[in-house]
Amino acid sequence: MSDTPVLELRNVSKTYTVKQGIFGKPRPLRAVNDVSLSLGRGEVLGLVGESGCGKSTLAKILLGLEAPSEGQVLVDGRAMTGQDRIALSRRIQPIFQDPYSSLNPRKSIEDIVSLPLRVHRIGDAASQQKKVREILDIVGLPSRVARSYPSQMSGGQRQRVAIARALIMNPEIVICDEPTSALDVSVQSQILNLLGDLRQEFGLTYLFISHNLAVVEHLATRVAVMYLGRIVEEAGVATLFEEARHPYSRALLESVLTPDPGLGVPDTQLGAAYPNPISPPSGCAFHPRCASAMPQCSQIAPKPIATSDGHVECHLYDDAPIRAAS
Ligand SMILES: Nc1ncnc2c1ncn2[C@@H]1O[C@H](COP(=O)(O)OP(=O)(O)OP(=O)(O)O)[C@@H](O)[C@H]1O
């Protein structure tokens, strides 16, 4: 198997221009700040962080829905161009958070699931119909739901429809943006199990976005922790859960233990509020909320420090070589 990542971001940034109030001066907002990430074939990269840290912007860049302001997106080691995006849209499919708003209420399930086939002109009506029924069966829905409408289905069934729509193109990579956070806790684990089974069966590669570390624990092979547009720690899933290094990763892990962790934004118990991305804190952006902050943290932005299986950005490790995980 080739070691070339199937998908890679190299030094990618995305800056929006925003105005505060009608007469406010336009100011830059760096939603994604010099991020490098790679997805190996068959890997599940969990991307976690609080609301507003830039997770969805990163997903949109990977899906070709947003162009990066700086940096490169590489597919199979080749820089992606505008032309490639059309071809790529067959290989990378999204599953979004809210199955209520991501499915057109006026269309039947058959129309919704077959839409990608029709857009890409794959097969005739009969073969599209057959494929829809096959894929519904794969995601655990009876073929009769093809004639139903989204309003006749439960939240979990709708998310199965969204998964069927993503899989009908036989994608290699699925970008799951909070696929379970709009669902009841009891249904969440069914959908996570389904995504895990589908990965095994079809050899899929996932980018799995969540604000909740607990949700990524069972599916992810690696975890990237994002804070104010930057990946502050990346590690294998076992390392992150056993010995998270960044104080923010540790706070997220503690929030997993709070009641109803699957609902809403984690209660990180960090005291100070999440910073305004238009005027980010100086030095390390996390320092106003960090219990381990030192004088240099408000002055100097930490650089990524390589670890045995990823990296961490924190001054705590400036002079302390990080030992290899056993
Ligand atoms: N089109 C846009 N124009 C201006 N600012 C934007 C735009 N899209 C996102 N942002 C800002 O970029 C930052 C990152 O947003 P993003 O949606 O990527 O975060 P997120 O981690 O996915 O949050 P959530 O979990 O709430 O979706 C936020 O401050 C957001 O307000």
The ligand as an SDF file (V2000), in Angstrom:
LIG
                    3D

 31 33  0  0  0  0  0  0  0  0999 V2000
  -18.4320   32.7410    5.3570 N   0  0  0  0  0  0  0  0  0  0  0  0
  -17.9010   33.2480    6.4770 C   0  0  0  0  0  0  0  0  0  0  0  0
  -17.6980   34.5800    6.6010 N   0  0  0  0  0  0  0  0  0  0  0  0
  -17.1380   35.0980    7.7050 C   0  0  0  0  0  0  0  0  0  0  0  0
  -16.7620   34.3710    8.7900 N   0  0  0  0  0  0  0  0  0  0  0  0
  -16.9550   33.0420    8.7350 C   0  0  0  0  0  0  0  0  0  0  0  0
  -17.5350   32.4130    7.5880 C   0  0  0  0  0  0  0  0  0  0  0  0
  -17.6040   31.0710    7.8230 N   0  0  0  0  0  0  0  0  0  0  0  0
  -17.0900   30.8790    9.0610 C   0  0  0  0  0  0  0  0  0  0  0  0
  -16.7120   32.0600    9.6060 N   0  0  0  0  0  0  0  0  0  0  0  0
  -16.0810   32.2530   10.9180 C   0  0  0  0  0  0  0  0  0  0  0  0
  -14.9240   31.4190   10.9480 O   0  0  0  0  0  0  0  0  0  0  0  0
  -14.7590   30.8560   12.2480 C   0  0  0  0  0  0  0  0  0  0  0  0
  -14.7210   29.3450   12.1280 C   0  0  0  0  0  0  0  0  0  0  0  0
  -16.0410   28.9140   11.7510 O   0  0  0  0  0  0  0  0  0  0  0  0
  -16.3940   27.3580   11.5010 P   0  0  0  0  0  0  0  0  0  0  0  0
  -17.8340   27.2650   11.1390 O   0  0  0  0  0  0  0  0  0  0  0  0
  -15.4020   26.7880   10.5600 O   0  0  0  0  0  0  0  0  0  0  0  0
  -16.1500   26.7530   12.9600 O   0  0  0  0  0  0  0  0  0  0  0  0
  -16.6420   25.3640   13.5490 P   0  0  0  0  0  0  0  0  0  0  0  0
  -15.5570   24.8960   14.4490 O   0  0  0  0  0  0  0  0  0  0  0  0
  -17.0470   24.4520   12.4500 O   0  0  0  0  0  0  0  0  0  0  0  0
  -17.9040   25.7850   14.3880 O   0  0  0  0  0  0  0  0  0  0  0  0
  -19.3360   25.0500   14.4950 P   0  0  0  0  0  0  0  0  0  0  0  0
  -19.0670   23.7580   15.2070 O   0  0  0  0  0  0  0  0  0  0  0  0
  -20.1450   26.0190   15.3000 O   0  0  0  0  0  0  0  0  0  0  0  0
  -19.8050   24.8860   13.0820 O   0  0  0  0  0  0  0  0  0  0  0  0
  -15.9130   31.3790   13.0990 C   0  0  0  0  0  0  0  0  0  0  0  0
  -15.4570   32.5030   13.8180 O   0  0  0  0  0  0  0  0  0  0  0  0
  -16.9490   31.7810   12.0710 C   0  0  0  0  0  0  0  0  0  0  0  0
  -17.7550   32.8390   12.5600 O   0  0  0  0  0  0  0  0  0  0  0  0
  1  2  1  0
  2  3  1  0
  2  7  2  0
  3  4  2  0
  4  5  1  0
  5  6  2  0
  6  7  1  0
  6 10  1  0
  7  8  1  0
  8  9  2  0
  9 10  1  0
 10 11  1  0
 11 12  1  0
 11 30  1  0
 12 13  1  0
 13 14  1  0
 13 28  1  0
 14 15  1  0
 15 16  1  0
 16 17  2  0
 16 18  1  0
 16 19  1  0
 19 20  1  0
 20 21  2  0
 20 22  1  0
 20 23  1  0
 23 24  1  0
 24 25  2  0
 24 26  1  0
 24 27  1  0
 28 29  1  0
 28 30  1  0
 30 31  1  0
M  END
$$$$
